[in-house]
Amino acid sequence: MVSVPERIAAFAYHDVTDDARDSGFHDAGALPFKLSRAAFARHLDAIAETAARPQLVTAIDCATPGRALLLTFDDGGMSALHAGDELCRRGWRGHFFIVTARIGTRAFLDAAGIRYLRACGHVVGSHSHSHPHIFREQTADQMATEWRTSGGRLADLLGEPCTTAAVPGGDISPLVLESAAAAGFHHVFTCEPTLAPQRVGGCWVLGRFSVKVTTSASRIRELAGLRGWERALLVRRLKNFARMALPGPYRHYVRWRTT
């Protein structure tokens, strides 16, 4: 795994909705990530106040020193249509990662909605097929099946290769990243709040800051200006240490939060 001096500030959003039941997952673990439309608009306003402008990962060279800002949206809930339209209204584009087993089910995008996002110029990628809650605990074969099933379905739906993905749940390991590279993805996003992309096999791995309901517009402005990432990474590493040190309680916690 090799790091490069490029600095990429990527944000991981989920649902943007005023009714949590209308979009995406409904379990307790999903609720902290469901922003209201007004809060999302304030975040976009805060980004607009900085020198950064959202780009697409497919349009930048991760091996070249520089800086970039990326907006991503996980799960493929119905509110992705509103989020995508809000970005387009500002002349921006984003990345939408789809849980393909949920396509066409209640509160999730159908095939027409996914095609609409792509036609608007957004990147559409894989968020696995079934969204295992602790992805790093899957076997290598299970990981490969999740990636290839999801990527294949999106490729068939859009008529083009699926080359971008985001790890579900944020629990990563070397095997998780290697499995994504082996599945043929060119760019894979994690939930580690890091600015420097890393090369794993033939794949670029990019970190993201996970945006919650409690994330203020001023915090987004700070992070978009490449400030405060070290603090965010420290917090994330402390949580990762606790998860690895207490696997049993962590599994119980995840089951409770996703019921």
LINBELQUI-V185715 format. One record per residue. N is the residue number from 0. PHI is phi in whole degrees, -180 to 180 (999 if undefined). Layout:
N_PHI ; N_PHI
This chain:
0_999 ; 1_-120 ; 2_-92 ; 3_-127 ; 4_-77 ; 5_-62 ; 6_-117 ; 7_-120 ; 8_-93 ; 9_-113 ; 10_-115 ; 11_-105 ; 12_-98 ; 13_-124 ; 14_-87 ; 15_-122 ; 16_-155 ; 17_-94 ; 18_-136 ; 19_-58 ; 20_-80 ; 21_-87 ; 22_-150 ; 23_76 ; 24_-71 ; 25_-115 ; 26_-75 ; 27_-62 ; 28_-69 ; 29_-86 ; 30_-59 ; 31_-64 ; 32_-106 ; 33_-96 ; 34_-83 ; 35_-73 ; 36_-64 ; 37_-66 ; 38_-64 ; 39_-63 ; 40_-61 ; 41_-65 ; 42_-63 ; 43_-65 ; 44_-62 ; 45_-65 ; 46_-64 ; 47_-63 ; 48_-78 ; 49_-96 ; 50_-80 ; 51_-82 ; 52_-133 ; 53_-58 ; 54_-124 ; 55_-103 ; 56_-63 ; 57_-73 ; 58_-107 ; 59_-118 ; 60_-104 ; 61_-66 ; 62_-91 ; 63_-103 ; 64_-56 ; 65_164 ; 66_-144 ; 67_-153 ; 68_-128 ; 69_-128 ; 70_-113 ; 71_-128 ; 72_-138 ; 73_-96 ; 74_96 ; 75_84 ; 76_-69 ; 77_-58 ; 78_-70 ; 79_-59 ; 80_-65 ; 81_-66 ; 82_-61 ; 83_-63 ; 84_-67 ; 85_-65 ; 86_-65 ; 87_-62 ; 88_-61 ; 89_-97 ; 90_80 ; 91_-107 ; 92_-134 ; 93_-136 ; 94_-123 ; 95_-121 ; 96_-105 ; 97_-107 ; 98_-85 ; 99_-69 ; 100_-66 ; 101_-97 ; 102_-59 ; 103_82 ; 104_-90 ; 105_-58 ; 106_76 ; 107_-121 ; 108_-62 ; 109_-97 ; 110_-61 ; 111_-64 ; 112_-65 ; 113_-67 ; 114_-64 ; 115_-63 ; 116_-59 ; 117_-67 ; 118_-66 ; 119_-77 ; 120_102 ; 121_-79 ; 122_-83 ; 123_-115 ; 124_-137 ; 125_-87 ; 126_-120 ; 127_79 ; 128_-87 ; 129_-113 ; 130_59 ; 131_-57 ; 132_-76 ; 133_-126 ; 134_-62 ; 135_-69 ; 136_-92 ; 137_-74 ; 138_-76 ; 139_-59 ; 140_-66 ; 141_-66 ; 142_-60 ; 143_-60 ; 144_-66 ; 145_-60 ; 146_-67 ; 147_-72 ; 148_-65 ; 149_-66 ; 150_-61 ; 151_-67 ; 152_-66 ; 153_-69 ; 154_-63 ; 155_-66 ; 156_-70 ; 157_-101 ; 158_71 ; 159_-156 ; 160_-62 ; 161_-94 ; 162_-117 ; 163_-130 ; 164_-150 ; 165_-134 ; 166_-70 ; 167_-70 ; 168_78 ; 169_83 ; 170_-85 ; 171_-114 ; 172_-158 ; 173_-55 ; 174_-66 ; 175_-59 ; 176_-69 ; 177_-65 ; 178_-67 ; 179_-67 ; 180_-63 ; 181_-66 ; 182_-77 ; 183_97 ; 184_-74 ; 185_-91 ; 186_-136 ; 187_-130 ; 188_-101 ; 189_-112 ; 190_-113 ; 191_-86 ; 192_-77 ; 193_-118 ; 194_-97 ; 195_-96 ; 196_-68 ; 197_-128 ; 198_-98 ; 199_-126 ; 200_61 ; 201_-98 ; 202_-123 ; 203_-92 ; 204_-107 ; 205_-122 ; 206_-84 ; 207_-145 ; 208_-94 ; 209_-82 ; 210_-86 ; 211_-119 ; 212_-56 ; 213_-83 ; 214_-77 ; 215_-82 ; 216_-62 ; 217_-67 ; 218_-68 ; 219_-63 ; 220_-61 ; 221_-61 ; 222_-67 ; 223_-63 ; 224_-87 ; 225_66 ; 226_-115 ; 227_90 ; 228_-73 ; 229_-62 ; 230_-65 ; 231_-62 ; 232_-68 ; 233_-61 ; 234_-60 ; 235_-63 ; 236_-66 ; 237_-64 ; 238_-67 ; 239_-63 ; 240_-62 ; 241_-65 ; 242_-64 ; 243_-74 ; 244_-75 ; 245_-127 ; 246_-63 ; 247_-63 ; 248_-59 ; 249_-67 ; 250_-61 ; 251_-62 ; 252_-63 ; 253_-65 ; 254_-60 ; 255_-65 ; 256_-73 ; 257_-108 ; 258_-85
